[in-house]
């Protein structure tokens, strides 16, 4: 008689991730590491380190009982000597731990982890693209090198995972691998706290924002790829029509000082509040009338999933996996990247036609609560691992 899933020895997984900075990929990794225990897995999570301005989610990992093992050279910076040492360190770890699955997340961990796993003879190698750095991040030469490396690494992988059809399409178009090599496993989050009655007033009090002022916000990292300057340009245009509108930036990052200076240049100092990182997300979304994302590249933006779970109207750029999440505009307004006028008009239309905006947001809420739950994520990944392992056994 075959042992039950609960009675069988745990499946050993080694999960490698560049850094546990604040953002969707980190939440994804933590929830997988914690949640798969009950499905018969034992996971070691090895992480690089984040930059000081990025913030981290080590508190969430501790809350979920996830032990994090540090390997600083897995971080995003390329340092050839440290990277070679990390490669050999990972190889030794894999030979000692003998994982049945190595699952890598993000480019640097994906490169070193997959090379080490192939050398160590790991049965199943999986890599997840939460987005990619092959467009909009680097110059042409560096981008071409990374594209070549990703193409080579794809051949070393038993499964390539993307978080949305849009990310898969981009990677196929870039020649990383053919469409049939990819599996789509959407992000899964714990959304129940956002789906009920939300507290109001905390974010507005923190920014000195009147209760009756229209409040438009962005939630996320203040980094170049998020294109916050376009959001600020749009804010000036919105205030020309609705002078009482206010704007909140919830998050932090390397561009904060530049953006504060940009606000001064645009005359927005009194209209824009910088809130830094916050953990009380129900209070954040409870106060926002519109949630905006102006990124130039995305996988699946967690802030938009959260906003829809909270039934907040959203405006976002048509990039990466965002159109898939918003069902091509059914759940929120989509605009071209870098077009401040289009962003402003979409915000103003959302504020004018509140009934239509509310209907889109409620339809989006129903969708994300069903399709982006943590339970669905765990079931998808459990099924993927067991399918891949069974294929190796059969071979």
Residue pairs with C-beta under 8 A, 6 or more apart in sequence:
5 39
5 40
6 40
8 40
10 40
10 41
10 42
11 40
11 41
11 42
11 100
11 101
11 385
11 389
12 41
12 42
12 43
12 44
12 97
12 98
12 99
12 100
12 101
13 36
13 41
13 42
13 43
13 44
13 99
13 100
13 101
13 102
13 103
13 385
14 43
14 44
14 46
14 93
14 94
14 97
14 99
14 101
14 102
14 103
14 113
14 117
14 122
15 29
15 32
15 33
15 43
15 44
15 45
15 46
15 103
15 104
15 105
16 46
16 47
16 74
16 90
16 102
16 103
16 104
16 105
16 109
16 110
16 112
16 113
17 25
17 26
17 29
17 45
17 46
17 47
17 48
17 74
17 104
17 105
17 106
17 109
18 47
18 48
18 74
18 75
18 76
18 105
18 106
18 107
18 108
18 109
19 26
19 47
19 48
19 49
19 50
19 54
19 56
19 74
19 75
19 76
19 106
20 26
20 29
20 30
20 47
20 50
20 56
20 57
20 58
20 61
20 68
21 50
21 51
21 54
21 55
21 56
21 57
21 221
22 54
22 55
22 56
22 57
22 221
22 251
22 277
23 220
23 221
23 302
24 130
24 187
24 189
24 299
24 300
24 301
24 302
24 305
25 105
25 106
25 130
25 299
26 56
26 57
26 60
27 57
27 60
27 187
27 189
27 302
28 105
28 128
28 130
28 163
28 187
28 188
28 189
28 377
29 45
29 105
30 57
30 60
30 61
30 64
30 66
31 64
31 188
31 189
31 190
31 374
31 377
31 378
32 43
32 377
32 378
32 381
33 43
33 45
33 61
33 64
33 66
34 64
34 65
34 66
35 374
35 377
35 378
36 43
36 378
36 381
36 382
37 43
39 378
39 382
41 382
41 385
44 67
44 69
44 97
44 99
45 61
45 66
45 67
45 68
45 69
46 68
46 69
46 70
46 71
46 74
46 90
46 93
47 68
47 69
47 70
47 71
47 74
48 70
48 71
48 72
48 73
48 74
48 75
48 76
48 108
48 109
49 70
49 72
49 75
50 56
50 75
51 254
53 252
53 253
53 254
53 256
54 221
54 252
54 253
55 252
55 277
58 68
59 279
61 67
61 68
71 86
71 89
71 90
72 82
73 79
73 82
73 83
73 85
73 86
74 86
74 108
74 109
74 112
75 108
76 106
76 107
76 108
78 108
83 108
83 112
86 112
87 112
87 115
87 116
90 112
90 113
90 116
90 117
91 116
91 119
91 120
93 116
94 102
94 116
94 117
94 120
94 122
95 120
99 122
100 122
100 123
100 124
100 389
101 122
101 123
101 124
101 125
101 126
101 385
101 388
101 389
102 113
102 114
102 116
102 117
102 122
102 124
102 125
102 126
103 126
103 127
103 128
104 110
104 113
104 114
104 125
104 126
104 127
104 128
105 127
105 128
105 130
106 130
107 132
107 133
107 146
107 150
110 127
110 150
110 153
111 149
111 153
113 127
114 125
114 127
114 153
114 156
114 157
115 153
115 156
117 125
117 156
118 125
118 156
123 389
123 392
124 158
124 159
124 385
124 388
124 389
124 392
125 156
125 157
125 158
125 159
126 157
126 158
126 159
126 160
126 161
126 384
126 385
126 388
127 153
127 154
127 157
127 159
127 160
127 161
128 161
128 162
128 163
128 185
129 160
129 161
129 162
129 163
129 167
129 171
129 299
130 163
130 187
130 299
130 300
131 163
131 167
131 297
131 298
131 299
131 320
131 321
132 150
132 167
132 170
132 171
132 174
132 297
132 299
133 143
133 146
134 143
134 146
134 147
134 150
134 170
134 171
134 174
134 176
135 143
135 170
135 174
135 297
136 225
136 296
136 297
137 143
137 225
137 297
138 146
147 174
147 175
147 176
150 171
150 174
150 176
151 175
151 176
151 177
154 160
154 176
154 177
154 181
155 177
157 181
158 388
158 392
159 181
159 183
159 384
159 388
160 171
160 176
160 177
160 181
160 182
160 183
161 182
161 183
161 184
161 185
161 384
162 168
162 171
162 182
162 183
162 184
162 185
162 299
162 321
163 184
163 185
163 186
163 187
163 299
163 300
163 321
164 184
164 186
164 299
164 300
164 320
164 321
164 324
164 325
165 184
165 321
165 324
166 320
166 321
166 322
166 323
166 324
167 299
167 300
167 320
167 321
168 179
168 182
168 184
170 320
171 177
171 182
172 178
172 179
172 182
183 384
185 377
185 380
185 381
185 384
186 300
186 371
186 372
186 376
186 377
186 380
187 299
187 300
187 302
187 305
187 372
187 377
188 372
188 373
188 374
188 375
188 376
188 377
188 378
188 380
189 302
189 305
189 306
189 309
189 372
189 373
189 374
190 373
190 374
191 305
191 306
191 309
191 368
191 369
191 372
191 373
193 281
193 282
194 281
194 282
194 285
194 306
194 309
194 310
195 309
195 310
195 311
195 365
195 369
198 282
198 283
198 285
198 286
198 310
199 282
199 283
199 286
200 283
200 286
200 287
201 211
201 287
202 280
202 283
202 286
202 287
203 209
203 215
203 217
203 248
203 250
203 275
203 278
203 283
203 284
203 286
203 287
203 288
204 210
204 211
204 213
204 215
204 287
206 273
206 275
207 246
207 248
207 273
207 275
208 273
209 215
209 246
209 248
209 273
209 287
210 244
210 246
212 244
213 244
213 245
213 246
214 242
214 244
214 245
214 246
214 289
214 290
214 351
215 245
215 246
215 247
215 248
215 287
215 288
215 289
215 290
216 235
216 238
216 245
216 246
216 247
216 248
216 288
216 289
216 290
216 291
216 292
216 347
217 247
217 248
217 249
217 250
217 284
217 288
217 290
217 291
217 292
218 226
218 228
218 231
218 248
218 249
218 250
218 251
218 291
218 292
218 293
218 294
218 303
219 250
219 251
219 281
219 284
219 291
219 303
219 306
219 307
220 226
220 250
220 251
220 293
220 301
220 302
220 303
221 251
221 252
221 253
222 228
222 249
222 251
222 252
222 253
222 254
222 255
222 256
222 259
223 253
223 254
223 255
224 255
225 295
225 296
225 297
226 253
226 293
226 294
226 295
226 296
227 294
227 295
227 296
227 317
227 337
227 338
228 249
228 255
228 259
228 294
229 259
229 262
230 294
230 337
230 338
230 339
230 340
230 343
231 247
231 249
231 292
231 294
231 340
231 343
232 247
232 259
232 262
232 263
232 266
232 268
232 272
233 266
233 340
233 343
233 344
234 292
234 294
234 340
234 341
234 343
234 344
234 347
235 245
235 247
235 266
235 268
235 271
235 272
235 344
236 266
236 267
236 268
237 340
237 341
237 344
238 245
238 344
238 347
238 348
239 245
239 268
239 271
241 348
242 348
242 351
245 271
245 351
246 271
246 272
246 273
247 268
247 271
247 272
247 273
248 272
248 273
248 275
248 287
248 288
249 259
249 272
249 273
249 274
249 275
250 275
250 276
250 277
250 278
250 284
251 275
251 276
251 277
252 276
252 277
256 274
259 274
260 274
263 269
263 271
263 272
275 284
278 284
281 306
282 310
285 291
285 306
285 307
285 310
285 312
286 310
288 307
288 312
289 312
289 313
289 351
290 312
290 313
290 314
290 315
290 347
290 350
290 351
290 357
291 303
291 304
291 307
291 312
291 313
291 314
291 315
292 314
292 315
292 316
292 343
292 347
293 301
293 303
293 304
293 314
293 315
293 316
293 317
293 322
294 316
294 317
294 337
294 343
295 301
295 316
295 317
295 319
295 320
295 322
295 337
296 317
296 319
296 337
296 338
297 319
297 320
298 317
298 319
298 320
298 321
298 322
299 320
299 321
300 320
300 321
300 322
300 324
300 325
301 316
301 321
301 322
301 325
304 314
304 316
304 322
304 325
304 326
304 332
305 325
305 368
305 372
307 314
307 361
308 314
308 325
308 331
308 332
308 361
308 364
308 365
308 367
308 368
309 365
309 368
309 369
309 372
310 365
311 358
311 361
311 362
311 364
311 365
312 361
313 332
313 333
313 350
313 357
313 358
313 360
313 361
314 326
314 331
314 332
314 333
314 361
314 364
315 332
315 333
315 335
315 343
315 346
315 347
315 350
316 322
316 326
316 332
316 333
316 334
316 335
317 334
317 335
317 336
317 337
317 338
317 343
318 334
318 335
318 336
318 337
319 337
322 334
323 329
323 334
325 331
325 368
326 332
326 334
326 364
327 364
327 367
328 334
330 360
330 363
330 364
331 360
331 361
331 363
331 364
331 367
332 360
332 361
332 364
333 346
333 349
333 350
333 360
335 342
335 343
335 346
336 342
350 357
351 357
370 376
